[in-house]
Amino acid sequence: MSRPVIENLVWIAVALGVVGVYLSWTAGRLDRLHTRMDAARAALDAQLVRRASVVLEVATSGALDPASSLVLYEAAHAARQAEEEQREVAESELSQALRAVFADADQVEVLKAAPGGEAAAEELAAAVRRVPMARRFLNDAVRAARALRRHRKVRWFRLAGHAPFPLAFEMDDEPPVDLADRPA
């Protein structure tokens, strides 16, 4: 072999090495995004379960009128029992039920006036404030993973492996105004 042929082979090997390192770095970045997404999904799930549990506790406490208690109980129970495909709808309905029951500031005061109601109101306020934050973290991670997965290099070299395409969690998570403004 002559000197120019060996030199060309070395340059080709270096170029392939650089491309391989870049693809490996991109695959690692995508893996970290998927891990971040899984952690954010678990955190959102924990916050949704916590919110439904607190709502069930408030609904069964006897502090609210029977109609409000029934509305909250049914919405929270449906949210806890919902299948994955129906979870967004059930959680949105729970948010709507919370806004309907606590649309009036007097209802929050009624809850506070009941025995143990102050703590229940604070816990409920904290739970309804944390859900939008957890959902935002998940959707930010999903958005970043989607952006990276749209790149040609990721699709051509199948750097995402067999991971499913990330889906955002879309729900109505606006908390009742009188609960959300309460200091925790």
Contact map, one row per residue, 1 for C-alpha under 8 A:
1110110000000000000000000000000000000000000000000000000000000000000000000000000000000000000000000000000000000000000000000000000000000000000000000000000000000000000000000000000000000000
1111110000000000000000000000000000000000000000000000000000000000000000000000000000000000000000000000000000000000000000000000000000000000000000000000000000000000000000000000000000000000
1111111000000000000000000000000000000000000000000000000000000000000000000000000000000000000000000000000000000000000000000000000000000000000000000000000000000000000000000000000000000000
0111111100000000000000000000000000000000000000000000000000000000000000000000000000000000000000000000000000000000000000000000000000000000000000000000000000000000000000000000000000000000
1111111110000000000000000000000000000000000000000000000000000000000000000000000000000000000000000000000000000000000000000000000000000000000000000000000000000000000000000000000000000000
1111111111000000000000000000000000000000000000000000000000000000000000000000000000000000000000000000000000000000000000000000000000000000000000000000000000000000000000000000000000000000
0011111111100000000000000000000000000000000000000000000000000000000000000000000000000000000000000000000000000000000000000000000000000000000000000000000000000000000000000000000000000000
0001111111110000000000000000000000000000000000000000000000000000000000000000000000000000000000000000000000000000000000000000000000000000000000000000000000000000000000000000000000000000
0000111111111000000000000000000000000000000000000000000000000000000000000000000000000000000000000000000000000000000000000000000000000000000000000000000000000000000000000000000000000000
0000011111111100000000000000000000000000000000000000000000000000000000000000000000000000000000000000000000000000000000000000000000000000000000000000000000000000000000000000000000000000
0000001111111110000000000000000000000000000000000000000000000000000000000000000000000000000000000000000000000000000000000000000000000000000000000000000000000000000000000000000000000000
0000000111111111000000000000000000000000000000000000000000000000000000000000000000000000000000000000000000000000000000000000000000000000000000000000000000000000000000000000000000000000
0000000011111111100000000000000000000000000000000000000000000000000000000000000000000000000000000000000000000000000000000000000000000000000000000000000000000000000000000000000000000000
0000000001111111110000000000000000000000000000000000000000000000000000000000000000000000000000000000000000000000000000000000000000000000000000000000000000000000000000000000000000000000
0000000000111111111000000000000000000000000000000000000000000000000000000000000000000000000000000000000000000000000000000000000000000000000000000000000000000000000000000000000000000000
0000000000011111111100000000000000000000000000000000000000000000000000000000000000000000000000000000000000000000000000000000000000000000000000000000000000000000000000000000000000000000
0000000000001111111110000000000000000000000000000000000000000000000000000000000000000000000000000000000000000000000000000000000000000000000000000000000000000000000000000000000000000000
0000000000000111111111000000000000000000000000000000000000000000000000000000000000000000000000000000000000000000000000000000000000000000000000000000000000000000000000000000000000000000
0000000000000011111111100000000000000000000000000000000000000000000000000000000000000000000000000000000000000000000000000000000000000000000000000000000000000000000000000000000000000000
0000000000000001111111110000000000000000000000000000000000000000000000000000000000000000000000000000000000000000000000000000000000000000000000000000000000000000000000000000000000000000
0000000000000000111111111000000000000000000000000000000000000000000000000000000000000000000000000000000000000000000000000000000000000000000000000000000000000000000000000000000000000000
0000000000000000011111111100000000000000000000000000000000000000000000000000000000000000000000000000000000000000000000000000000000000000000000000000000000000000000000000000000000000000
0000000000000000001111111110000000000000000000000000000000000000000000000000000000000000000000000000000000000000000000000000000000000000000000000000000010000010000000000000000000000000
0000000000000000000111111111000000000000000000000000000000000000000000000000000000000000000000000000000000000000000000000000000000000000000000000000000000000000000000000000000000000000
0000000000000000000011111111100000000000000000000000000000000000000000000000000000000000000000000000000000000000000000000000000000000000000000000000000000000000000000000000000000000000
0000000000000000000001111111110000000000000000000000000000000000000000000000000000000000000000000000000000000000000000000000000000000000000000000000000001000010000000000000000000000000
0000000000000000000000111111111000000000000000000000000000000000000000000000000000000000000000000000000000000000000000000000000000000000000000000000000001000011000000000000000000000000
0000000000000000000000011111111100000000000000000000000000000000000000000000000000000000000000000000000000000000000000000000000000000000000000000000000000000000000000000000000000000000
0000000000000000000000001111111110000000000000000000000000000000000000000000000000000000000000000000000000000000000000000000000000000000000000000000000000000000000000000000000000000000
0000000000000000000000000111111111000000000000000000000000000000000000000000000000000000000000000000000000000000000000000000000000000000000000001001100000000011000000000000000000000000
0000000000000000000000000011111111100000000000000000000000000000000000000000000000000000000000000000000000000000000000000000000000000000000000000000000000000001000000000000000000000000
0000000000000000000000000001111111110000000000000000000000000000000000000000000000000000000000000000000000000000000000000000000000000000000000000000000000000000000000000000000000000000
0000000000000000000000000000111111111000000000000000000000000000000000000000000000000000000000000000000000000000000000000000000000000000000010011000000000000000000000000000000000000000
0000000000000000000000000000011111111100000000000000000000000000000000000000000000000000000000000000000000000000000000000000000000000000000010001000000000000000000000000000000000000000
0000000000000000000000000000001111111110000000000000000000000000000000000000000000000000000000000000000000000000000000000000000000000000000000000000000000000000000000000000000000000000
0000000000000000000000000000000111111111000000000000000000000000000000000000000000000000000000000000000000000000000000000000000000000000000010000000000000000000000000000000000000000000
0000000000000000000000000000000011111111100000000000000000000000000000000000000000000000000000000000000000000000000000000000000000000000010011000000000000000000000000000000000000000000
0000000000000000000000000000000001111111110000000000000000000000000000000000000000000000000000000000000000000000000000000000000000000000000000000000000000000000000000000000000000000000
0000000000000000000000000000000000111111111000000000000000000000000000000000000000000000000000000000000000000000000000000000000000000000000000000000000000000000000000000000000000000000
0000000000000000000000000000000000011111111100000000000000000000000000000000000000000000000000000000000000000000000000000000000000000110110010000000000000000000000000000000000000000000
0000000000000000000000000000000000001111111110000000000000000000000000000000000000000000000000000000000000000000000000000000000000000000010000000000000000000000000000000000000000000000
0000000000000000000000000000000000000111111111000000000000000000000000000000000000000000000000000000000000000000000000000000000000000000000000000000000000000000000000000000000000000000
0000000000000000000000000000000000000011111111100000000000000000000000000000000000000000000000000000000000000000000000000000000000000100000000000000000000000000000000000000000000000000
0000000000000000000000000000000000000001111111110000000000000000000000000000000000000000000000000000000000000000000000000000000000100110010000000000000000000000000000000000000000000000
0000000000000000000000000000000000000000111111111000000000000000000000000000000000000000000000000000000000000000000000000000000000000000000000000000000000000000000000000000000000000000
0000000000000000000000000000000000000000011111111100000000000000000000000000000000000000000000000000000000000000000000000000000000000000000000000000000000000000000000000000000000000000
0000000000000000000000000000000000000000001111111110000000000000000000000000000000000000000000000000000000000000000000000000001001100100000000000000000000000000000000000000000000000000
0000000000000000000000000000000000000000000111111111000000000000000000000000000000000000001000000000000000000000000000000000000000100000000000000000000000000000000000000000000000000000
0000000000000000000000000000000000000000000011111111100000000000000000000000000100000000000000000000000000000000000000000000000000000000000000000000000000000000000000000000000000000000
0000000000000000000000000000000000000000000001111111110000000000000000000000000000000000000000000000000000000000000000000000001000000000000000000000000000000000000000000000000000000000
0000000000000000000000000000000000000000000000111111111000000000000000000000000000000000000000000000000000000000000000000001001100100000000000000000000000000000000000000000000000000000
0000000000000000000000000000000000000000000000011111111100000000000000000001101100000000000001000000000000000000000000000000000000000000000000000000000000000000000000000000000000000000
0000000000000000000000000000000000000000000000001111111110000000000000000001000000000000000000000000000000000000000000000000000000000000000000000000000000000000000000000000000000000000
0000000000000000000000000000000000000000000000000111111111000000000000000000000000000000000000000000000000000000000000010011001000000000000000000000000000000000000000000000000000000000
0000000000000000000000000000000000000000000000000011111111100000000000011001000000000000000000000000000000000000000000000001000000000000000000000000000000000000000000000000000000000000
0000000000000000000000000000000000000000000000000001111111110000000000011001100000000000000000000000000000000000000000000000000000000000000000000000000000000000000000000000000000000000
0000000000000000000000000000000000000000000000000000111111111000000000000000000000000000000000000000000000000000000000000000000000000000000000000000000000000000000000000000000000000000
0000000000000000000000000000000000000000000000000000011111111111000010000000000000000000000000000000000000000000000000010000000000000000000000000000000000000000000000000000000000000000
0000000000000000000000000000000000000000000000000000001111111111000111011000000000000000000000000000000000000000000000000000000000000000000000000000000000000000000000000000000000000000
0000000000000000000000000000000000000000000000000000000111111100000010001000000000000000000000000000000000000000000000000000000000000000000000000000000000000000000000000000000000000000
0000000000000000000000000000000000000000000000000000000011111111000000000000000000000000000000000000000000000000000000000000000000000000000000000000000000000000000000000000000000000000
0000000000000000000000000000000000000000000000000000000001111111110010000000000000000000000000000000000000000000000000000000000000000000000000000000000000000000000000000000000000000000
0000000000000000000000000000000000000000000000000000000001101111100000000000000000000000000000000000000000000110011010000000000000000000000000000000000000000000000000000000000000000000
0000000000000000000000000000000000000000000000000000000001101111110110000000000000000000000000000000000000100110000000000000000000000000000000000000000000000000000000000000000000000000
0000000000000000000000000000000000000000000000000000000000000111111110000000000000000000000000000000000000000000000000000000000000000000000000000000000000000000000000000000000000000000
0000000000000000000000000000000000000000000000000000000000000101111111000000000000000000000000000000000000000000000000000000000000000000000000000000000000000000000000000000000000000000
0000000000000000000000000000000000000000000000000000000000000000111111100000000000000000000000000000000000000000000000000000000000000000000000000000000000000000000000000000000000000000
0000000000000000000000000000000000000000000000000000000000100001111111110000000000000000000000000000100000000000000000000000000000000000000000000000000000000000000000000000000000000000
0000000000000000000000000000000000000000000000000000000001110101111111111000000000000000000000000000000000000000000000000000000000000000000000000000000000000000000000000000000000000000
0000000000000000000000000000000000000000000000000000000000100000011111111100000000000000000000000000000000000000000000000000000000000000000000000000000000000000000000000000000000000000
0000000000000000000000000000000000000000000000000000000000000000001111111110000000000000000000001000100000000000000000000000000000000000000000000000000000000000000000000000000000000000
0000000000000000000000000000000000000000000000000000001100100000000111111111000000000000000001001100100000000000000000000000000000000000000000000000000000000000000000000000000000000000
0000000000000000000000000000000000000000000000000000001100110000000011111111100000000000000000000000000000000000000000000000000000000000000000000000000000000000000000000000000000000000
0000000000000000000000000000000000000000000000000000000000000000000001111111110000000000000000000000000000000000000000000000000000000000000000000000000000000000000000000000000000000000
0000000000000000000000000000000000000000000000000000000000000000000000111111111000000000010011001000000000000000000000000000000000000000000000000000000000000000000000000000000000000000
0000000000000000000000000000000000000000000000000001101100000000000000011111111100000000000001000000000000000000000000000000000000000000000000000000000000000000000000000000000000000000
0000000000000000000000000000000000000000000000000001000100000000000000001111111110000000000000000000000000000000000000000000000000000000000000000000000000000000000000000000000000000000
0000000000000000000000000000000000000000000000000000000000000000000000000111111111000000010000000000000000000000000000000000000000000000000000000000000000000000000000000000000000000000
0000000000000000000000000000000000000000000000000001000000000000000000000011111111000010011001000000000000000000000000000000000000000000000000000000000000000000000000000000000000000000
0000000000000000000000000000000000000000000000001001000000000000000000000001111111000000000000000000000000000000000000000000000000000000000000000000000000000000000000000000000000000000
0000000000000000000000000000000000000000000000000000000000000000000000000000111111100000000000000000000000000000000000000000000000000000000000000000000000000000000000000000000000000000
0000000000000000000000000000000000000000000000000000000000000000000000000000011111111110010000000000000000000000000000000000000000000000000000000000000000000000000000000000000000000000
0000000000000000000000000000000000000000000000000000000000000000000000000000000011111110000000000000000000000000000000000000000000000000000000000000000000000000000000000000000000000000
0000000000000000000000000000000000000000000000000000000000000000000000000000000001111110000000000000000000000000000000000000000000000000000000000000000000000000000000000000000000000000
0000000000000000000000000000000000000000000000000000000000000000000000000000000001111111000000000000000000000000000000000000000000000000000000000000000000000000000000000000000000000000
0000000000000000000000000000000000000000000000000000000000000000000000000000000001111111110000000000000000000000000000000000000000000000000000000000000000000000000000000000000000000000
0000000000000000000000000000000000000000000000000000000000000000000000000000001001111111111000000000000000000000000000000000000000000000000000000000000000000000000000000000000000000000
0000000000000000000000000000000000000000000000000000000000000000000000000000000000001111111100000000000000000000000000000000000000000000000000000000000000000000000000001110000000000000
0000000000000000000000000000000000000000000000000000000000000000000000000000000000000111111110000000000000000000000000000000000000000000000000000000000000000000000000000010000000000000
0000000000000000000000000000000000000000000000000000000000000000000000000010011001000111111111000000000000000000000000000000000000000000000000000000000000000000000000000000000000000000
0000000000000000000000000000000000000000000000010000000000000000000000000000001000000011111111100000000000000000000000000000000000000000000000000000000000000000000000000011100000000000
0000000000000000000000000000000000000000000000000000000000000000000000000000000000000001111111110000000000000000000000000000000000000000000000000000000000000000000000000011100000000000
0000000000000000000000000000000000000000000000000000000000000000000000000010000000000000111111111000000000000000000000000000000000000000000000000000000000000000000000000001000000000000
0000000000000000000000000000000000000000000000000001000000000000000000010011001000000000011111111100000000000000000000000000000000000000000000000000000000000000000000000000000000000000
0000000000000000000000000000000000000000000000000000000000000000000000000000000000000000001111111110000000000000000000000000000000000000000000000000000000000000000000000001111000000000
0000000000000000000000000000000000000000000000000000000000000000000000000000000000000000000111111111000000000000000000000000000000000000000000000000000000000000000000000001000000000000
0000000000000000000000000000000000000000000000000000000000000000000000110010000000000000000011111111100000000000000000000000000000000000000000000000000000000000000000000000000000000000
0000000000000000000000000000000000000000000000000000000000000000000000010000000000000000000001111111111000000000000000000000000000000000000000000000000000000000000000000000001100000000
0000000000000000000000000000000000000000000000000000000000000000000000000000000000000000000000111111111000000000000000000000000000000000000000000000000000000000000000000000001110000000
0000000000000000000000000000000000000000000000000000000000000000000000000000000000000000000000011111111000000000000000000000000000000000000000000000000000000000000000000000000000000000
0000000000000000000000000000000000000000000000000000000000000000000100110000000000000000000000001111111100100000000000000000000000000000000000000000000000000000000000000000000000000000
0000000000000000000000000000000000000000000000000000000000000000000000000000000000000000000000000111111110110000000000000000000000000000000000000000000000000000000000000000000101100000
0000000000000000000000000000000000000000000000000000000000000000000000000000000000000000000000000111111110100000000000000000000000000000000000000000000000000000000000000000000111000000
0000000000000000000000000000000000000000000000000000000000000000000000000000000000000000000000000000111111110000000000000000000000000000000000000000000000000000000000000000000001000000
0000000000000000000000000000000000000000000000000000000000000000000000000000000000000000000000000000011111111000000000000000000000000000000000000000000000000000000000000000000001000000
0000000000000000000000000000000000000000000000000000000000000000000000000000000000000000000000000000000111111100000000000000000000000000000000000000000000000000000000000000000000000000
0000000000000000000000000000000000000000000000000000000000000001000000000000000000000000000000000000111111111110000000000000000000000000000000000000000000000000000000000000000000000000
0000000000000000000000000000000000000000000000000000000000000000000000000000000000000000000000000000010111111111000000001000000000000000000000000000000000000000000000000000000001100000
0000000000000000000000000000000000000000000000000000000000000000000000000000000000000000000000000000000011111111100000000000000000000000000000000000000000000000000000000000000000000000
0000000000000000000000000000000000000000000000000000000000000011000000000000000000000000000000000000000001111111110000000000000000000000000000000000000000000000000000000000000000000000
0000000000000000000000000000000000000000000000000000000000000011000000000000000000000000000000000000000000111111110011011000000000000000000000000000000000000000000000000000000000000000
0000000000000000000000000000000000000000000000000000000000000000000000000000000000000000000000000000000000011111111111111000000000000000000000000000000000000000000000000000000000000000
0000000000000000000000000000000000000000000000000000000000000000000000000000000000000000000000000000000000001111111011000000000000000000000000000000000000000000000000000000000000000000
0000000000000000000000000000000000000000000000000000000000000010000000000000000000000000000000000000000000000111111111000000000000000000000000000000000000000000000000000000000000000000
0000000000000000000000000000000000000000000000000000000000000010000000000000000000000000000000000000000000000001111111000000000000000000000000000000000000000000000000000000000000000000
0000000000000000000000000000000000000000000000000000000000000000000000000000000000000000000000000000000000000001011111110000000000000000000000000000000000000000000000000000000000000000
0000000000000000000000000000000000000000000000000000000000000010000000000000000000000000000000000000000000000011111111111000000000000000000000000000000000000000000000000000000000000000
0000000000000000000000000000000000000000000000000000000000000000000000000000000000000000000000000000000000000011111111111100000000000000000000000000000000000000000000000000000000000000
0000000000000000000000000000000000000000000000000000000000000000000000000000000000000000000000000000000000000001000111111110000000000000000000000000000000000000000000000000000000000000
0000000000000000000000000000000000000000000000000000010001000000000000000000000000000000000000000000000000000011000111111111000000000000000000000000000000000000000000000000000000000000
0000000000000000000000000000000000000000000000000000000000000000000000000000000000000000000000000000000000010011000011111111100000000000000000000000000000000000000000000000000000100000
0000000000000000000000000000000000000000000000000000000000000000000000000000000000000000000000000000000000000000000001111111110000000000000000000000000000000000000000000000000000000111
0000000000000000000000000000000000000000000000000000010000000000000000000000000000000000000000000000000000000000000000111111111000000000000000000000000000000000000000000000000000000001
0000000000000000000000000000000000000000000000000010011000000000000000000000000000000000000000000000000000000000000000011111111100000000000000000000000000000000000000000000000000100000
0000000000000000000000000000000000000000000000000000000000000000000000000000000000000000000000000000000000000000000000001111111110000000000000000000000000000000000000000000000000110101
0000000000000000000000000000000000000000000000000000000000000000000000000000000000000000000000000000000000000000000000000111111111000000000000000000000000000000000000000000000000010001
0000000000000000000000000000000000000000000000100110010000000000000000000000000000000000000000000000000000000000000000000011111111100000000000000000000000000000000000000000000000000000
0000000000000000000000000000000000000000000000000010000000000000000000000000000000000000000000000000000000000000000000000001111111110000000000000000000000000000000000000000101000110000
0000000000000000000000000000000000000000000000000000000000000000000000000000000000000000000000000000000000000000000000000000111111111000000000000000000000000000000000000000001000010000
0000000000000000000000000000000000000000000000100000000000000000000000000000000000000000000000000000000000000000000000000000011111111100000000000000000000000000000000000000000000000000
0000000000000000000000000000000000000000000100110010000000000000000000000000000000000000000000000000000000000000000000000000001111111110000000000000000000000000000000000000100000000000
0000000000000000000000000000000000000000000000000000000000000000000000000000000000000000000000000000000000000000000000000000000111111111000000000000000000000000000000000000110000000000
0000000000000000000000000000000000000000000000000000000000000000000000000000000000000000000000000000000000000000000000000000000011111111100000000000000000000000000000000000000000000000
0000000000000000000000000000000000000001001100100000000000000000000000000000000000000000000000000000000000000000000000000000000001111111110000000000000000000000000000000000000000000000
0000000000000000000000000000000000000001000100000000000000000000000000000000000000000000000000000000000000000000000000000000000000111111111000000000000000000000000000001000000000000000
0000000000000000000000000000000000000000000000000000000000000000000000000000000000000000000000000000000000000000000000000000000000011111111100000000000000000000000000000000000000000000
0000000000000000000000000000000000000001000000000000000000000000000000000000000000000000000000000000000000000000000000000000000000001111111110000000000000000000000000000000000000000000
0000000000000000000000000000000000001001100100000000000000000000000000000000000000000000000000000000000000000000000000000000000000000111111111000000000000000000000000011000000000000000
0000000000000000000000000000000000000000000000000000000000000000000000000000000000000000000000000000000000000000000000000000000000000011111111100000000000000000000000011000000000000000
0000000000000000000000000000000000000000000000000000000000000000000000000000000000000000000000000000000000000000000000000000000000000001111111110000000000000000000000000000000000000000
0000000000000000000000000000000011011001000000000000000000000000000000000000000000000000000000000000000000000000000000000000000000000000111111111000000000000000000000000000000000000000
0000000000000000000000000000000000001000000000000000000000000000000000000000000000000000000000000000000000000000000000000000000000000000011111111100000000000000000001110000000000000000
0000000000000000000000000000000000000000000000000000000000000000000000000000000000000000000000000000000000000000000000000000000000000000001111111110000000000000000000010000000000000000
0000000000000000000000000000000010000000000000000000000000000000000000000000000000000000000000000000000000000000000000000000000000000000000111111111000000000000000000000000000000000000
0000000000000000000000000000010011000000000000000000000000000000000000000000000000000000000000000000000000000000000000000000000000000000000011111111100000000000000001000000000000000000
0000000000000000000000000000000000000000000000000000000000000000000000000000000000000000000000000000000000000000000000000000000000000000000001111111110000000000000011000000000000000000
0000000000000000000000000000000000000000000000000000000000000000000000000000000000000000000000000000000000000000000000000000000000000000000000111111111000000000000000000000000000000000
0000000000000000000000000000010000000000000000000000000000000000000000000000000000000000000000000000000000000000000000000000000000000000000000011111111001000000000000000000000000000000
0000000000000000000000000000010000000000000000000000000000000000000000000000000000000000000000000000000000000000000000000000000000000000000000001111111001100001000000000000000000000000
0000000000000000000000000000000000000000000000000000000000000000000000000000000000000000000000000000000000000000000000000000000000000000000000000111111101100000000000000000000000000000
0000000000000000000000000000000000000000000000000000000000000000000000000000000000000000000000000000000000000000000000000000000000000000000000000011111111100000000000000000000000000000
0000000000000000000000000000000000000000000000000000000000000000000000000000000000000000000000000000000000000000000000000000000000000000000000000000011111110000000000000000000000000000
0000000000000000000000100000000000000000000000000000000000000000000000000000000000000000000000000000000000000000000000000000000000000000000000000000001111111110000000000000000000000000
0000000000000000000000000110000000000000000000000000000000000000000000000000000000000000000000000000000000000000000000000000000000000000000000000001111111111111000000000000000000000000
0000000000000000000000000000000000000000000000000000000000000000000000000000000000000000000000000000000000000000000000000000000000000000000000000000111111111111000000000000000000000000
0000000000000000000000000000000000000000000000000000000000000000000000000000000000000000000000000000000000000000000000000000000000000000000000000000000111111110000000000000000000000000
0000000000000000000000000000000000000000000000000000000000000000000000000000000000000000000000000000000000000000000000000000000000000000000000000000000011111110000000000000000000000000
0000000000000000000000000000000000000000000000000000000000000000000000000000000000000000000000000000000000000000000000000000000000000000000000000000000011111111100000000000000000000000
0000000000000000000000100110010000000000000000000000000000000000000000000000000000000000000000000000000000000000000000000000000000000000000000000000000011111111100000000000000000000000
0000000000000000000000000010011000000000000000000000000000000000000000000000000000000000000000000000000000000000000000000000000000000000000000000000100001100111111000000000000000000000
0000000000000000000000000000000000000000000000000000000000000000000000000000000000000000000000000000000000000000000000000000000000000000000000000000000000000111111000000000000000000000
0000000000000000000000000000000000000000000000000000000000000000000000000000000000000000000000000000000000000000000000000000000000000000000000000000000000000001111100000000000000000000
0000000000000000000000000000000000000000000000000000000000000000000000000000000000000000000000000000000000000000000000000000000000000000000000000000000000000001111110000000000000000000
0000000000000000000000000000000000000000000000000000000000000000000000000000000000000000000000000000000000000000000000000000000000000000000000000000000000000000011111000000000000000000
0000000000000000000000000000000000000000000000000000000000000000000000000000000000000000000000000000000000000000000000000000000000000000000000000100000000000000001111100000000000000000
0000000000000000000000000000000000000000000000000000000000000000000000000000000000000000000000000000000000000000000000000000000000000000000001001100000000000000000111110000000000000000
0000000000000000000000000000000000000000000000000000000000000000000000000000000000000000000000000000000000000000000000000000000000000000000001000000000000000000000011111000000000000000
0000000000000000000000000000000000000000000000000000000000000000000000000000000000000000000000000000000000000000000000000000000000000000011001100000000000000000000001111100000000000000
0000000000000000000000000000000000000000000000000000000000000000000000000000000000000001000000000000000000000000000000000000000000000010011000000000000000000000000000111110000000000000
0000000000000000000000000000000000000000000000000000000000000000000000000000000000000001000000000000000000000000000000000000000000000000000000000000000000000000000000011111000000000000
0000000000000000000000000000000000000000000000000000000000000000000000000000000000000001101100000000000000000000000000000000000000000000000000000000000000000000000000001111100000000000
0000000000000000000000000000000000000000000000000000000000000000000000000000000000000000001110110000000000000000000000000000000000000000000000000000000000000000000000000111110000000000
0000000000000000000000000000000000000000000000000000000000000000000000000000000000000000001100100000000000000000000000000000000100110000000000000000000000000000000000000011111000000000
0000000000000000000000000000000000000000000000000000000000000000000000000000000000000000000000100000000000000000000000000000000000010000000000000000000000000000000000000001111100000000
0000000000000000000000000000000000000000000000000000000000000000000000000000000000000000000000100110000000000000000000000000000110000000000000000000000000000000000000000000111110110000
0000000000000000000000000000000000000000000000000000000000000000000000000000000000000000000000000110011000000000000000000000000000000000000000000000000000000000000000000000011111110000
0000000000000000000000000000000000000000000000000000000000000000000000000000000000000000000000000010001000000000000000000000000000000000000000000000000000000000000000000000001111111000
0000000000000000000000000000000000000000000000000000000000000000000000000000000000000000000000000000011110010000000000000000000000000000000000000000000000000000000000000000000111111100
0000000000000000000000000000000000000000000000000000000000000000000000000000000000000000000000000000010000010000000000001001100100000000000000000000000000000000000000000000001111111100
0000000000000000000000000000000000000000000000000000000000000000000000000000000000000000000000000000000000000000000000000000110110000000000000000000000000000000000000000000001111111100
0000000000000000000000000000000000000000000000000000000000000000000000000000000000000000000000000000000000000000000000000000000000000000000000000000000000000000000000000000000011111110
0000000000000000000000000000000000000000000000000000000000000000000000000000000000000000000000000000000000000000000000000100100000000000000000000000000000000000000000000000000001111111
0000000000000000000000000000000000000000000000000000000000000000000000000000000000000000000000000000000000000000000000000100000000000000000000000000000000000000000000000000000000001111
0000000000000000000000000000000000000000000000000000000000000000000000000000000000000000000000000000000000000000000000000110110000000000000000000000000000000000000000000000000000000111
